[in-house]
Amino acid sequence: MQRIPAKGFAIHSKDGKFSEHHFTRHALGEKDVLIDIHYCGICHSDVHSAYSEWHDGIYPMIPGHEIAGVVKEVGAHACKFKVGDQVGVGCFVNSCKACAPCADHYEQFCPKVVFTYDCPDHFHDNEPHMGGYSNCIVVDEDYIIRIPNNAPLEKIAPLFCAGITTYSPLRFSKVKEGSKVGVAGFGGLGHMALKYALAMGAEVSVIGRSEAKKEQALKMGAKRYYSNVKDAKGANLDLLISTIPTPYNMADYLDVLAYGGELAVVGLPPRDNPPALSASALIKHGNKRVYGSLIGGIQETQEMLDFSILHNIYPEIELVTGQDIDRVYHNLTHSNAFFRYVIDMKKSFGA
């Protein structure tokens, strides 16, 4: 079987810039699907990975795990999708299918999970897997999300990280009508958490670190906006979702929870300066729970997408091209970004 030629936008070192890069993807297997990528969201996780802020990155690296496109070809035994279908790919592209997490539909916790980029592909000779800042991708049909053919692909793309990352903890914490939910950080993840929580019937407060996004938060339906966490003390929230991607003191955020409240951590700052939570602070805030949440499995991601379309929940986006990636990364690292950037891959390559 012949490998599939591809092109994308790669970074070659943690201090580098993005440039067009030609490479090949593994051959189309019997259950694989070749996807023509139309749009790919830019996630703050991409920045952390590209700049080796979580671990030493694998270079050259083509990031991108918010992928929306159209099926171009299917393998001989692939039966879930046909040529012309709209589909999506999220943060991982394969797993062992045999372990307990896979059996429970939490494939993201599989010991052999293959993340969409900056990860060895354990099922294809450990070659580094390249992400969605590219013109095409080859994925096992079991790791692909179905998108209705009338859905807006450019707005769907960011749901495969920003959407599922915030939807999953809301479901895990059983948010319902009348729940009091807080969102810490109001960017690409935070504004999606607000939209989902409102659709589930919650009363939502947003905790920022300045007044910059107050107007947008209130306009989107937040009942309260706090410009810093100290002002939110005593808010008595049932659940607080922290989307903060920079260092902070977790104990400050426990003060905003009600008795028995939960803090869900989905934002992950750089490894050199992680969020702090001392044992004494945790004990003194007794009967409050802190847990982490990592995206969602394939089944839950499909559920999230169906929920989003049903309730008309989409991210606020700005379309860019591959030539804009360095500018976008600068905005994301200097608090100049409002919500989600999406790369138009067709325009990026002049198609």
N, C-alpha and C positions, 0 to 999 in steps of 0.2 A: 504494500500500500504506500502511496506517495504522501509525503508530508504536504501540508497546506501552506502556501505562501501568504504572508500577512505583513501589515505595516502598522505602526503606531507611533506614539510619542513617549520616548524613554528618557530617564535620567540615569547618568552613568556613575555618579558618586553622590554622597550626601551633601556635598557643596556645589553640585553641578546645576546645570540648567537643562530644560527639556528640549529635545530635538527629534526630528523624524527618524524612525528606526525601522529597518526591514529585518524580518525574521521569519521563521516557519513554525507552525503549530503541528502537533502530532496528527497522524493520519486519521481519517474518519473511521471509527470502529463500528461494529455491527449495531450497537445501541446508541451511537453518538448522533448529535445534531450539529450541523454547521449553521451558525447564526451570522447574518449580515448585521453588524452593529450600526444602529442609527443614532443613538444617544447614549452618553455615559455621564452620570453625575460625578461631581468632584466632592469628596468627603474629607473632613478634617483628618480622618484616619490615613488618607492618602499622603497628607503632609507629614504626619508623624513617621510613616513608613519610608517615604522618599528621603527624608532627612535623617534616617536611622535614629529616631528619638525613642523608639521602644526596644529595638535590638539592632544589631548590625544588618543592614539590608543586603539583599542579593541584587547585584548590578550586572548588566544593565537591567533596570526595573521599569516595567510599564504598569502603573497603578490602575485603579478603577474597578469598583465592585458594585456599581449601580448601573446595570446594563439593560438596555431595551433595544430590541431589533426585530428582524424578520427571518424566519427559517428559509435557508437557501438550499439545503440538501439534508437528507436523512440517511442513516446507516441502513443496511440490509434488513435488520431485525428491529429497527426502531418503529414503534407503533403509536406513540402518544401524540406526535405532532406531524404535520404535513407541510410541504413547501408552501410558503405564503402566510403561515400563521404568525401572529405577533406573539413574542415571547420575551421573558426576562431572565436575567441571571444575577444572583446576589453575591454574598461574601464568600461562598465556597462552591466548589465544582465537583467534589467527589468525597466519598468516605468508604469505609469497609463494608457497610451494609449488614454486618454480623454482630456487632457489639451491642451492649445494653443501651447506650445513647441512641444508636441508629434504630434499634427496635422500638424505642420510645418516641421516635421522630424528633430527636434532638441531635441531629447529625453534626451540628457545630461543635459538639463535645467529643466526637469520635477521636480516638488516639491517632487515627490515620487520616483525619480530615485534610483535604487539600483546599487551602484558601485560594481565592481567585488570583492573587498576585503575591510576590515576595514570599513564596513558599515552594518547596520541592514537590513535584508531582510524584507521589509514591507509586502511582499506577502506570507511570510512563518514564521509567528509568531515572526517576528523581530529577528530571529536567526542571529548571525554574519555570513556574507557571506565570504567564504574562496576562495582565488584566485588560480592562475594557477601554483604555484610551487607545483603541485600535479599530481596524476596519472589520474584523471578524473574530469569532471565537468558536471552539469546538468543545462541546459539553455532553456528557452522558444525559440522556433524556430524563432520568430520574431526578436531576438537579436543576430542572428548568421550570419556570413559572409561566402559566398560561395567562396571556393578556387578551381580553376581548378585542376584536378587530376594529371596533369603533372608539377605543380608548386613546387618549392623547399620549403618545409614547414619550414625548419630551418631559411631561410631568410625571409619568409613571416611573421613569428611571430612578430618581432618588428614593423612591419608596423601598427599594430593595436593600437599603441600609438605614437611612434616616427614618423610614416608615416602620419597618419591623423592629428596629432598635427601641423605639418608643412605644409601639403597640404592645409588644410582648410583656413588659413589666406591668402595664395597665391591666392586662388580662391576668397575669400571675397574682397580682394583688387584689383581684376581683373588684375593680372599680365599677360602681353602679350609680344609678340615679341618687343624687344627694351626697355622694362622696366629696370630700374636700381634698383636692389635688393641688400640689405645688409643682412648678417647673423652675429649676435653677439653671440659668443660662438660657438665652433666647436667640439662638442662631438656627442653623440647619436642622438640628435635632429638636431643640426646644419648641420651635413653632409647630412642629408636627405633634409633639406630645400635647400641646395645648389643643390642637384641633381634634385629636382622637379622644381626649378626656371630655371635651365638650360634647362630642357625639355620643359618648357613653352616659351623659347626664350629670357629669360632675360639675362642681363649682371650682373654678381654677384661678389660682394666684400665680403670678410670675415674679421670680426673684432675680433681678439683674445686678449689675455692679456699677450702674450709672443710670441717668435718666434717658439715655440715647434711644432706647427702644420702647419707652413707655407708651407712646402714642400708638405704635403698631400693635403692641400687646393688647391694649384696651380695645382697639378697633377690631381685633380678631376675636374678642369675646372674653378676655380675662376680666374677672371681677375686681381684682386688685393687682397693683404693680408696686413692688418694693425695689428701691434703687440700691439697696444693700441688705445683706442677710440680718444685720443687727435690727433693722427696722421691722423685720418680719417675725421677730421673737414673740412667741405666744400666739402664732397664727392658728395653732391646733389643727394641723393638716393630717389627714389620714395617710396620705402618701406624698412623698416628695421625690421627683425624678431629677437626679443631678446629671446634666449633660455637659458640665463644665470640663473643658479640655486643658485647663491650666491648673497649677498648684493651688490648693485651698485647705482650710482646716475643717474637716468633716464635723467636728463637735459643734461648731457654730450652727450647722444646718440641722442637727438633732434638736436644737432649741425650738425649732418651728413646728415640730411634730406634736400631735396629740398623744395622750397616753395610749400605748400600744401601736403607735404609728410606725410607718416603714419608710426607710430611705433606700431608694433603688439607684444604684450607681451605674450609669451607662457611658459617661464621658471618661476618657482615660488620658491623663496628662503624661508628659514625658517621663521616662524611667528615672532620670536624674533628680527629679523633685516631685515625688508622688504625693497625693493627698495624705494628710496625717489624721490618725484617730488613735488616741492612747487608750490603753485598757481602762484606766481610771475614768476617762470621759465616757466610755461605753457603759461602765458599771453605774456611774452616777445618772445616766439617762436610762435607767432600768426599764425593761419591758417595751423598749423600742427596738426595732429590727433594722439591720443594715444588710443589704444583699446586692450582689452584682448581677447584671443581666447582659448576656452576649447574643445579639441579634435574635434569631429564631430558626427553627428547623424548616424544612421545605413545606411541610403541611401547614404550619402556622403562618409562614410567609404567604402562601396562597390564600389563606383565610384573611390575612391583613389586606391583601390586594383587593379581594372581593368586598370587604368591609369599606375600604377606601372608595371604591367605585360606587358602591351603593349609597354612601353618604356624601359623595362628591368632595372627598378630602384629597387635596393635592398640595404639594409644596409650592411656596412662592419661589420662582426661578428666574435666573438670567441666563440666556443662551450665549455661549462663547464658542470659540474654535480652539483647536489644539495649539495654535500660535499664542493663545492668551493664558496658557497654564501658569507660566511664571508670574504673571500679574495677579492671577487669581490666588496663587499661593501666598503672595505678599499681602493681599487683602485679608486672607484667612489668618495670617500670623500677626496682623497689626490691627485687629478688631475693626476692619473697614468693610466687612462682608455682611450683607443682609440676606440671610437665609441660604438658598442653594444655587450653585452654579452647575450648569449642564453643558457638556460639550456636544455640539452638533458635528458628528463624525463625517457626515457627507460633505458639509461645507469645509471641514478641516482638510480634506484631501481633494477638494475641487471637483467632487462628483456631482 
